[in-house]
Amino acid sequence: MNGRNLNVRYRRNVYAKTRMKVIAIISAVVLAILLIAFLVVGGMLKNKVDDDRNKGGEEQPSGIDSPSPEITVGAVKGYGISLSGVNTTKISDKATEIQKAGGSNMSFVTRDSSGKELYKSSLAQSMGKQSGSDLIDVSDINSRAANKGLSASAIVPVNAFGKKDNLERATQLFYDAAICAELCREGADDVLIRLDGQKISDSNIEELLRFADWVKGLDAEATIGVAITLDVLEGQGAEVYVGRLVEKFDFMALDLTNEKPWESNDSGSEMQFYLIMYKMRVLLPDASGSELTLMTDYLKKLGVENWQTVAP
C-alpha cells in the first residue's frame, strides 16, 4: 500500500511540474506577443505624432504654437449685406458684387435692434413673434450665394445674457439657440452670435458654454461661433475664456466693429497670438473701397486674412 501511494504521489509531482512548465511557456509566449504589439503600436503612434508636428510646423508662423485642432472652420473674406427690404433679385446682385470684389462669403445680421427676425422664420411665427410673408428665406440667401461660389454666414445678436431674472434669461437663451439651429437647417453655412450689450465674463461664461451645447443638441451639424470684444481679449483671464470657449464653439471671432486699431499706432501684437492660434475671424465695420483696404491691410500685417464686414 505504501509503495502504491508513493507511485501516485510521484506521478502527481511529475504532472504538476510538467503543468507548471507548460503554463510558464504559454505565459512567456503571451508576454512576448503583447510586448511586440505594444512596440509596433507605439511606433505607429510616434510616427503619426511626428508627422502631425512636421505638418503643423510648416503651416504656422514662427514663434506661435499649432492652433487648436477643434477650429476647423475655414477663413473667409466676407461682405455684409442688410436684410431690410431685400428680395431674391437684390441678393443675387449683392452676391455678384461680392464675387467681383474677390470675396468668398456673404454675411447678414438676422435681427433688427428690437430683436425681431429679419428673415422668414417658422420658429418665430409659431411663437407669435413674427407675422407676414414678405421676408426672405435663408435658403434663398444660401442658394444665391452658392451660385457665385460664396458661403453664407448668419450673425445673431443675443441680448438675453443681460436679463437679471434667471428664468426669463434661460427661456430667451433657449429660444435664441433654437433660432441658431433653424438658421443652420435653412442653409446658413455658419452662425455667429454676438453678445448685445454684454461682454464675456465670469458671470455668463457657463451659460455661454451651455448655449453652444443647446444649439448642437438641436442640430448636431450646426456650425456655431461666438464673437469676443477686444477689451475681453486683452483683459485679465482672456486665455481662460478663450480656452473654454474653443471646447464648445466651432470658431471664434474678434469684434472690431467699434474699434479702430488700424487708425492708431497699435501694433496688434497682443491680439495677434489669439487671432492666429485660434484661427479667429475678425468682424469689421461696414466699409468699402480705400476704407476697407486700410482695415484689411492692417490685418495682413498681423498675418490674418480671415474677416467679414457687418452691415447695419
Buried (B, 14 or more C-beta within 10 A) or exposed (E): EEEEEEEEEEEEEEEEEEEEEEEEEEEEEEEEEEEEEEEEEEEEEEEEEEEEEEEEEEEBEEEEEEBBEBBEBBBBBBBBBBBEEBEEEBBBEBBBBBBEEEBBBBBBBBBBEEBEBBBBBEBBBEEEBBEEEEBBBBBBBBBBBBEBEBBBBBBBBBBBBEBEEEEEBBEBBBBBBBBBBBBBBBBBBBBBBBBBEBBBBEEBBEBBBBBBEBBBEBBEEBBBBBBBBBEBBEEEEBEEBBEBBBEBBBBBBBBBBEBEBBEEEBEBEEBBBBBBBBBBBBBBBBBEEEEBEEBBEBBEEBEBEBBBBBBE
